[in-house]
């Protein structure tokens, strides 16, 4: 299953140079949008940027945020501090800043 996902992702990826990107910017954006392609932009053969459909970008950001939340939960769980204690401490700090 993992191998199939990797193969599917590789097939749905387009590599372009910066020069080609300048010449065909509209076509490249259209390919990303309509064909759901990820575009890897390279300078002298070295990847420097990625163009991807906006909803794909949002999914990535949401996954990163979820991972940060999970990490924070693990830290709080280990510390023995409850969510209620964190809330009360935060509330006092915010009230003190007013």
WOVEN-V739384 format. One record per run of one state. SS is the DSSP state (alpha for helix, beta for strand, coil for the rest). FROM is the first residue (numbers start at 1). LEN is the number of residues. Records with the same first field share a line. If there is no record, write none. Layout:
SS=FROM-LEN + FROM-LEN
//
This chain:
coil=1-1 + 12-1 + 24-1 + 35-3 + 44-2 + 52-2 + 80-3 + 97-2
alpha=2-10 + 18-6 + 25-10 + 54-26 + 83-14
beta=13-5 + 38-6 + 46-6
//
